Amino acid sequence: MSLNWRLFQLTHGLRLRLVGAALLGLGASVAGIGRLALSGYVLALVFQHQPVSALLWPVLGVALCILVRAGLEYAKEATGNRTASDIKLRLRQQIYQHALALGPGHFDQERTGDVVLAMVEGVEQLETFLGQFFPQFAVAALTPLLIFLGMAWFDLPTALVFVGFALFTLIVPFCFTRWTAASSLQRRNAYSALGADFLGAVQGLATLKAFGQSGAHGTMLAQRSRHLYRSTMGVLAVNIITSGLITLGISAGAGVALGWGALRVSQGDLALSTLLVVLMLGVEVFRPFRELSRLYHRGMIAMSTARAIFAILDAVPLVQEPRQPAVAAGQALTLTPEVRFDGVSFGYPKRPQVLKNICLTVEPGQRLGIVGPSGAGKSTLVWLLLRFFDPQQGRILFGGHDIRTLPLDVLRRHIAVVMQDTYLVHGTVADNLRFGKPAATQEDLEAAAQAAHAHEFIMALPHGYETVVGERGLRLSGGQRQRLAIASALLKDAPVLLLD
């Protein structure tokens, strides 16, 4: 696996922790080297028929090395996992802030399931790469060098045999990097497609049942699942091949070292005690590579998942804050509630002509109703006024200012919108009303609800304003949800109220 530089950049500010985890891993390897060297020495004493009293201190040394190594391994894993958790938290905050900057205009053109998988499970997949792979890679790179120095002290030729096969096991996975990356990306795409289609099926379940298409859609999901199964098997195939070659290198290295060492012992060129110590050290040479190979394919899957995350982070917002705003962001400004569309034309990527040369003016105190069939562009007018998109031609003026010269928070602070499809978050009625004014008092809520003709039905609910609605809460009718949305919009106290 190649070290992904962009993933490594996510560790900024926490790299000392990763270095600490790597040092703890090296310390564990040193303790392992000591344990195996002492174990070889004990075996040599046994073959030399030494008394039990001579074995006491070496055996105690082995036990101490085991305890030290266990403690260091635990500290290494804890440090790596804690660091990965902090990185994931920071990454989620970064994605969330960028998603807010992208706005609804961007995500309206994306499949919800794919985006959700990237933001939620995609970030989780990075834990192995960020918290475990980086420290283990350093351990796998440096441990053979440490062991080689120890082996060379006892017997240089056998040490060279072990190091040669250790390099083979380290290089083998990199020979399959392109194949592994391609299979991991294919699996990620298949998983994303299945997740997006399944979420769409759940969201549109009523429609599928009403039109009798649940069976046909289920067949399509089965095909998606089959494709995911095959792509997963492709990843496992690469995993099995590389793991087999790594196992071959480990077994061949141990076998060659043992056979050659035994021959040299029989010829009197090597002491049996030295061979036993070197062979025991050889076990530790390959341990970091076995652990690295275990993380290798999980890391490759994480790298393929990271592409979807970086695609979101690299997306450029369709609407930018003005470079020379008419007023500074956050500055108090009262705009005259006059809206004017001046020759506005707009289209979506798949619908290039939705609005054409729209000219209209809504003066202060005036009410205007815009009617038309579905897809005529009524909601698009609202979205353009809120600057979810910018028109391809023409301009929109609010209070005499081109809205592209107004900071987004200033523009949207002056507009309240009641959407056609009212969404209630999981929470109380009061929680949903306070979207318009988070600091609203109970008296504010009741006044707005009475103005929207919602107070009476709210008080008829089991717990009034504290009734839980939304997902898994009390289900309200479409009219009731609409009146709650109007009450929330009235709480915002914006000079312009739009009903979509």
N, C-alpha and C positions, 0 to 999 in steps of 0.2 A: 504494500500500500504506500502510495506517495503521500507525503505530509502536505495536506491541503493548507496553503498559506492563509487563505481567507478564514477557514475555521480556526486556525491558530490565532488570528487577530481577535477572535471573540474572547480569548483568555487575557486580554489586556487588563492590567491591574491585579491579576490573580496568578501571574506566572510564577511568582516566588513560591506559592503554594504547590504548584505542579513540580517545581524544582525540588521542593521539600519532599513531595511524594516519591519522586525519583530517587532521592538520596535515601529515603527510608527503604525503598525497594533494594537499592544497592547494599544497604546495611543488612537487610534480610538475606541477600545473596552471600555476603561475607559470613554471616552466621551459619548459613547452609554449608559453605565451604569448610568452615571449622568443624561442623558436625561430621561431615563426610570424611574429612582428613583424620579426625580422631577415631571414627568408626573403622577406617582402614587400618589405623595403628592398632586398635584393639584386636582386629582379626589377625594381624601379623603376630601379636603377642600370643594369641591363642594357638596359632600354628607352630609357634616356637615353644609351646608347652610351658609358658610362664605361669607362676602361681596366681591365684585369684586376687591376692593383695596388690599385685602389680597392675591389675585391670581397674582398680577402684577409681583412681583419679581420672583416667581417660573416660570411663563410663560417666562419671559425674560431669565431666566437661561436655560430653555428648548431650546429656540432659539439659545442661545450662544453655547450650547453643540452640536446642529445640525451643526452649521457653523464650529466649531472646528473639529468635526468628519469628515465632508466633506473634509476639507483641509488635514487632516491626511490621509484619504483614498486615496486622489489624490496623495499625496507625496509617499505613500506606493507603489501604482501601478506604478508610474513613476520611482521610485528607482528600483523596481523589474524588470521592463521591460528594463530599461537602462542597468542594470547588465546582464540580459539575452542576450541582444544584444552584449555586450562586450565579453561575454563567447562564443557566437556563432561565432563571428569574429575570436577569438583566436583559436577556435576548427577548423574552416575552414582552417586557416593558418597551423595548425598542420596536418590536413588531406592532404592538398596540398603538404606539405613538405614530408610527408611519402609516398604519391603517387609517387612523383619524385624518392624517394629512392627505391620503389618497381619496378618502371620501366615498360616498355611495356611488358616484359616477363610475369609479374604477370597478368596484365589486359588482355593480349591476351587469358588467360584461363578463364576469367570471362565474364558474360553477361553484356553488356554495360548498358542496361536499369536498371538492379538491382543496379549497382554501382552508376549510376547517381542519382537514387532515394535516396539512402543512403546518398550521399554526399550533395545533395541539399535539398530535402524535409525532409529527415531524421533529418538534423540539425535544420530545422525550427520547427519540432515537439517537440524539446527539450525546446523550449522557455517557454511553460507552466510549465514544471517541474522545470526548473532552476530559472525562474523569479517569479513564483507565488506559486508553491506548497510548497517550503521550508519555505518561510515566513508565509504562511497560516497555515502550520502544527504547527509551533511554537505558533501562535496565538490560534489555536484550542486547543492546549495542555495546555496553561497557562490561557486563559480567564475564563474557568469554575472555576478554583481555585480562581481567583480574585472575581468572582461573588459569589462563595460560601462564601467567607469571608464576603462580603457585606450582603448576605442573612442571614448568621448565626447571624449577629449583630441584625437583626430584628426578625428572627424566625428560629431556627436551624432545627426543624423537616421538614418544607417545603423545606428548603435548601437541606437537605439530599435527598428528593424525586427528586428534579431537577437534582442534581449531579449524582444520580444513573442512571437516564434515559439518561443523557448526556454521561456518560461512555458507556452506551449501544450503542448509536448512533456513538460513536467514534470507538468502537471495531467491530461493524458489518461489515464494509467494509473489515477489515483484515481477516475475516473468509472466504471471497470469493477471497482472493488474488490469490490462485493457479488457480482457474477457470478463473478469470479475465485475469491473465497473459497468460494462454493457449489460450483463445479466442482472445486476442489482438495479440499474436504471429501468430495465424492462419490467422487473417485478414492481418497482415503485409506481410506474405508470399504470400497470394493471390493477394494483391495489387502490390507487387514486380513482381510477375509472369505476371500480366496483363501489367504493365508498360514496362517490358522487351519485351514481345511479341508485344506490340503496337509499340514500338520504332523500333523493327526489321521489322515490317510491313511497317512503313514509309520509313525506309532506303532501303528496298527491294521492294518498290512499283512497280518499273519498271519491275522487274523480275516477280512479281505476275501477273501483267497485261499481260506480254508477254506470260506467260505459262497458262493463264486463271485460275489461282488459287486464285484470289482475293475473290471469293465467299466462297471457302472452308476455307481460312484463316479467313475471316470474321466470319464464323460459330465457328471457334476455339476461336476467341476473344470474341464472345458472351458467350461461355461456361465459359471462364475465368471471364467475367463480372458477370455471374450468381454465380459463386463460391465466388467472392468478395462480392456480395450482401448478400449471405447466411452467410458468416463469419462476415460481418458488422452487420447483424441482431443478430448474436450470441453475439457480444459485447454489442449491445443495450439491449438484454435480460438480461444480467448480470447487466447492468446499471439500468434497470427498477426495478429489484429485490432488489438490494442494496438500491436504492433511495427510494423504497417503504418501506423497513424496517427502514430506517432512518426517513422517514416521520412518520412511526408508532411510533417510539421512541419519536419523538418530540410531536406528538399529544397526545400520552398516558401520557407523562410526564406532559404536561400542564393540561390534563383532571384530572389526579389523584391529582395533586397539587390543582387545583381549587375545586374539589369535597371535598377533605379532609379539605381544608381551609374553605370552606363554612360551613361544618359541625361544625368545631371548632368555627367559628364566631357565629353560631346559639346557641352553647352551652356556649358562653361567655368566651371561652378559648383563643380567638384571636381577636384583634381589627380589625375592617374593614379596617382602614387606613393602618395597617401593612400588611394585606393580599393583598391589592391593590399594595403596593410598591413591595412586594415580587413577585407577579405575573408579574408585569411589568419587573422586573429584569430577570424573567424566560425567557422572549422573547430573551434577549441578550445571554443567556446561549447557545441556539441552533444555533444562527446565524453563528458562525464560522464553525460549522459542516455542515451547508447547503452549505456554500461556499467551504469547503473542498471537499464535495461530488461532487460538480460541477467540480472540478479540478481532481478528483480521476481517472476517466476513461480516460480522456485526458492524464493524467500522465502515466497511464499504457500503453497506445498506444505509448507514447514517449519512455518508457522503452523498449518495444519490438523493436522499431525502433533503439534504441541505440545499440542493439545487432549487427545489420548490420554495424554500424559505428565502433564499437569496433573490429568487425571481420576484417575490413580494417586496423585499427591501430595495431592489433595484428599480422597481416600477416608479415612473415619474408621475407625480400628481397631474391630472388633467387640468387642474386649476391652481394657479400660483398666487401667492400674496403679491400685491402690487409693489413694484420696486420704488415708486415714488407715490406713496399713499396720500390721499387728500387729507387724511387725519391719522394721527398715530394710533396704533392698536391699543385698546384699553382706554383711550382718551374719551371723555364724555362728549357726546355729540348728539344732537337731536335733529333728525332728518325730516324734512317735510314729507308727509305720506303721499307723495305723487309718484306714480310709476308710469314709465313711458317705454314702449318697444318701438325702436326706430329702424325699420327695414331689416328685421331679424330673420335669418335663415339658419336652419340647423338640421342635421341628420346623424343617425347612428351608423356604426360600421356596416351593419347588415341592413339598415334602412336609411339610405343616403339622403332622402328628402322627406322629412317629417314636417318641418315648417318652412315656408317660403315667403320672404318679404312681408313679415308681419309688422303692421304699424297700428298701435293703439295707445291710448293715454287714459289712465285712471287718476282723476284729480282728488284732492283731499275731500273726504266725506262722501265720495261717490261709491256706489256698489255696482259691480259688473259681473254678469254671469256669462260664462263661456260654455257652450254646449256643442256636442258633436259625437259621432260614433266612436267606438273603441279604437284607439290607435290614431285618432285625429291629431293628437299633440297637446291635449289639455294638460296632462301631468307634466309634459315636457316644458310648458311655459313656466310652471311652478319651479321645476328643477333649474331652469335657466336663471330665474330670478334669484334663487338661493345660491347660484353659482356652483352647483354640482357639475355643470358643464358650462363652457363658454360658447356663444354662437359662432358659427363659421363666417357669418356676414352680419353686418349691422351692429347695433349696440343697444344696451338697456340702461336707462337712467332711473335713479332713485333719488328723489329730492333734488333733482338737477345735477347729480353727480353720475358719471359713468360708473357702474358698479364694479368695473375692473380696477377702479382707482380707490375703492373702499376696502379697508381691512375686512377679512371675512367675519371676524367677531362683531364688528360694527354693523355690517350689513345684516347678519342673521339675528342680531339683537333686536332689530327693528321689525322683524317679520315673525309672525306666528302661523303655523301651518297645521291643519287637520287633514291627515291623509285619508284617502278612500278606504284603505285597509288599515284599521286601527289595531296596533299591536300592544298588548298589555304585558308588561314584565311580571315575573313571578314576585308578588309582594302584595301589600295591602292596597286598598283603593287610594288611601292617602299617599302612599309611595308613588303611585302612578300619576296622581294629580300634581305632585311636587316636581314633575319633570319641567313644568312651566316656571316654577319658582321654588327652588330647593329650600329656601328659608321661610316658606309660607306658614303662617300660623293656622290653627284650627278654624279661627274666624275667617281667615282668607279663603280656606278651602270651601267652607260652607257658602260664603258669598258667591264664589265663582260657580259652584255647583248649582246654586239657585238661579243664577243668571243663565246657565246652560240647561235649565229644567232637568237637572240630574239629582238634586238633593233628595227629592221624595223617594225615588227608587233606591238610592244609596241607604237611606234610613230604614228601608224595608229589608235590607240584606241582614243576614244572621248577626253580624257584628258591626254593622254600619260602616263607618270609614275605615275600620280596622279589619274588614273582611278581606281574606286573602283571595286574590284573583290571579289570572294568568295561568302559566303552565302548572298543572296539577292543583290549581285552585278552583274556586267557584267559577263556573262558566257563565259568561254574560252574553246577552243577545247582541247582534250587530248594532242595533240602535242604542243600546246602553253603552257599549264601548265608544260609539261615536260621540255621545253626550259627555262621557268622561274626557275624551280628547278635546272637545270644545272647551270644557271647563279648565283643563290644563293650559290650553292656548290663551284663555282669558287671563289666567294667572300671570302669564308672561308679560301682560300689559304692553304689548307691542302695538304701534300705530297701524300696522297692516295685518289683517287676518285673511288667510287664504284657505279656502275649502277645496280640497282636491277630490 
